[in-house]
Amino acid sequence: MAQYGRLQNYRFTEATEDIRGSHLYGLNDEKLGKIDDVIFDHSNGSIRYIVVDTGGWLSTKKFLVPADRIRASDKHKDDFAVDLNKQQIENFPPYNESDLESEAQWSDYEGRYRSKWESDPIMHRVGTDHNITPTTQQMEGNSASERAADVAAGIPVPITRSTPSADAAKEDTGAFETGGFAASTDTVEIDSSANGIGPRWDTFQNRLRERRKEVIGAGSGDSYRRAS
């Protein structure tokens, strides 16, 4: 059985180890809000989503971002970035903390939420985590060394290939499955641990894993249990 929950009011001993309070920036360096909480797997402490507080510009106040979609900000120390703008976020289904109270509620929300990542024509191709529209970093160069650097930095790298086969075309239409997008020969499933985002993130993720039992014991917020 897998169980998910939030940190809520739990605080780490060292404030510098906590990413909560960090800003999240979107496309064109647009400030989207602050990281308010995370949703994590009780079994191993892996972070599935960050919860972002917009400060008011979004009617529902908060929204989610899958952990492996963010990266360390190049322009703002100790902050993070994601390839989203406010208009795209406004199209996400409203996030309610109460959705995490039951498997049925969460599965329904997560399904609707993930479909937005798949169907939005300027975000991600169905069945993959690769952008249809390249990011600025991706357009600046396409050498092997640059692509490797992008991967190390957590920047999605588009896959180029010759004329796709019929089988490959079928694979590209895969649907979301629990734990990540449906796998095909050129897809990357969502990695809930999201290691490699940056030193601050990695420190926070490691501390959460080390102290997950303490966090859970302190009551880490609404959660649900489901078959893994």
C-alpha positions in Angstrom: 0.0 0.0 0.0 1.2 3.5 -0.8 0.3 6.5 1.3 0.7 10.2 0.5 0.6 13.3 2.6 1.8 16.9 3.2 4.3 18.4 5.5 1.9 21.1 6.7 3.3 22.6 9.9 6.3 20.3 10.3 9.5 22.2 10.4 13.1 21.0 10.0 15.7 21.9 12.6 17.7 24.0 10.1 15.6 26.4 8.1 18.2 26.4 5.3 17.3 22.7 4.7 13.7 23.6 3.8 12.6 24.7 0.3 9.3 26.0 1.5 9.3 29.8 1.1 11.4 29.6 -2.0 10.0 31.4 -5.0 8.9 29.7 -8.2 9.4 31.5 -11.5 7.7 30.6 -14.8 8.3 31.4 -18.5 9.9 34.8 -19.2 11.0 34.9 -15.5 7.4 35.5 -14.4 7.0 35.1 -10.6 4.3 32.5 -10.0 4.4 32.3 -6.2 6.1 30.6 -3.3 6.5 26.9 -2.5 4.1 26.4 0.4 4.2 22.6 0.9 5.0 19.3 -0.8 3.1 16.1 -1.3 5.3 13.1 -0.6 5.2 9.3 -0.5 5.2 8.1 3.1 6.9 4.8 2.2 10.2 6.4 1.0 9.9 10.2 1.4 10.0 10.9 -2.3 8.4 14.2 -3.3 5.6 13.8 -5.9 4.4 17.4 -6.1 5.2 20.9 -4.8 2.3 23.1 -3.7 2.7 26.7 -4.8 0.9 29.6 -3.1 0.3 32.3 -5.7 -0.4 35.0 -3.1 -3.7 35.8 -4.7 -3.5 36.1 -8.5 -5.1 32.6 -8.9 -8.7 32.3 -7.7 -7.9 29.0 -6.0 -4.8 30.5 -4.4 -2.6 27.3 -4.8 -1.6 25.0 -7.6 0.6 21.9 -8.0 3.7 21.1 -10.1 5.2 17.6 -10.4 8.5 17.5 -8.7 10.5 16.6 -11.7 9.1 19.5 -13.8 11.0 22.1 -11.8 14.6 23.1 -11.9 16.9 25.5 -10.0 16.5 29.1 -11.2 19.4 30.4 -13.2 18.6 34.0 -12.2 17.4 33.7 -8.6 19.6 32.1 -5.9 17.8 29.4 -3.9 14.7 29.7 -6.0 13.2 27.4 -8.7 11.7 27.6 -12.2 9.2 25.7 -14.3 8.2 26.0 -18.0 4.7 27.4 -17.3 2.9 30.7 -17.5 -0.1 32.0 -15.5 -2.5 31.4 -18.3 -1.6 27.7 -18.4 -1.8 27.4 -14.7 -5.3 29.0 -14.7 -6.4 26.1 -17.0 -5.4 23.5 -14.4 -8.3 22.0 -12.5 -8.6 23.7 -9.1 -6.4 22.2 -6.4 -8.2 21.5 -3.1 -6.3 20.1 -0.1 -9.3 18.0 0.8 -8.8 16.0 -2.5 -5.9 14.2 -0.8 -8.2 12.7 1.8 -9.4 9.8 -0.2 -8.1 7.6 -3.1 -11.2 8.4 -5.2 -10.9 12.1 -4.8 -7.2 12.2 -5.5 -7.3 9.8 -8.5 -10.0 11.9 -10.1 -8.1 15.2 -9.5 -4.8 13.8 -10.6 -6.3 12.3 -13.8 -7.8 15.7 -14.7 -4.6 17.5 -13.8 -2.3 15.3 -15.8 -4.5 15.5 -18.8 -3.7 19.2 -19.0 0.0 18.5 -19.2 -0.7 16.1 -22.1 -3.3 18.0 -24.0 -2.0 21.6 -23.9 -0.4 22.1 -27.3 2.4 24.4 -26.0 3.3 22.2 -23.1 4.0 18.5 -23.5 3.3 15.8 -26.1 0.9 13.1 -25.0 2.8 10.2 -23.4 6.0 12.0 -22.8 7.6 14.7 -20.6 9.2 16.4 -23.6 8.1 19.9 -24.6 6.5 20.5 -27.9 7.7 24.1 -27.9 11.4 24.1 -27.0 12.5 26.2 -23.9 15.0 29.0 -24.4 17.8 26.8 -23.1 16.9 24.1 -25.6 17.0 26.5 -28.5 20.4 28.0 -27.6 22.2 24.9 -28.7 21.8 21.2 -29.5 25.3 19.8 -29.2 25.9 16.6 -27.3 27.7 18.5 -24.5 24.9 21.1 -24.3 22.3 18.4 -24.2 24.2 16.5 -21.4 24.5 19.7 -19.4 20.8 20.3 -19.8 20.0 16.8 -18.5 22.3 17.3 -15.5 20.6 20.6 -14.8 17.2 19.0 -14.9 16.2 20.8 -18.2 13.9 18.7 -20.4 15.8 17.8 -23.7 13.7 17.2 -26.8 14.3 14.0 -28.7 14.8 14.3 -32.4 14.3 11.3 -34.6 13.8 10.5 -38.3 10.4 9.5 -39.7 8.6 7.7 -36.9 7.4 4.2 -37.4 3.7 3.3 -37.1 4.5 1.5 -33.9 6.2 4.6 -32.5 3.3 6.8 -33.5 1.0 4.5 -31.5 3.2 4.7 -28.5 3.1 8.5 -28.6 -0.6 8.3 -27.8 -0.1 6.6 -24.4 -2.2 7.6 -21.4 -1.1 8.6 -17.9 -0.5 5.7 -15.6 0.1 5.7 -11.8 3.6 7.0 -11.1 4.2 8.6 -14.5 3.2 8.9 -18.1 2.7 5.7 -20.0 6.1 4.3 -21.0 7.3 4.0 -24.6 10.7 3.6 -26.2 11.5 7.4 -26.0 9.6 8.5 -22.9 10.8 9.3 -19.4 8.4 8.5 -16.5 8.0 11.1 -13.8 10.6 10.5 -11.2 9.1 11.4 -7.9 12.5 11.8 -6.2 13.6 14.4 -8.8 17.2 14.3 -7.8 19.6 16.6 -9.6 17.4 19.7 -9.4 20.0 21.5 -7.3 21.8 21.3 -4.0 19.1 23.0 -2.0 16.4 20.6 -3.4 18.6 17.6 -2.9 19.3 18.5 0.7 15.6 19.0 1.4 14.7 15.7 -0.3 17.4 13.8 1.7 16.3 15.3 5.0 12.7 14.4 4.3 13.6 10.8 3.5 15.7 10.6 6.7 13.0 12.1 8.9 9.9 10.8 7.2 8.9 8.6 10.2 9.2 11.7 12.4 7.2 13.8 9.9 4.5 11.1 9.7 4.4 10.7 13.4 3.9 14.5 13.8 0.9 14.2 11.5 1.9 15.3 8.0 -1.5 16.3 6.8 -4.4 14.7 5.0 -3.5 11.5 3.2 -5.0 8.5 1.5 -3.9 4.9 1.1 -4.1 3.0 -2.1 -2.7 -0.2 -3.6 0.8 0.4 -5.0 
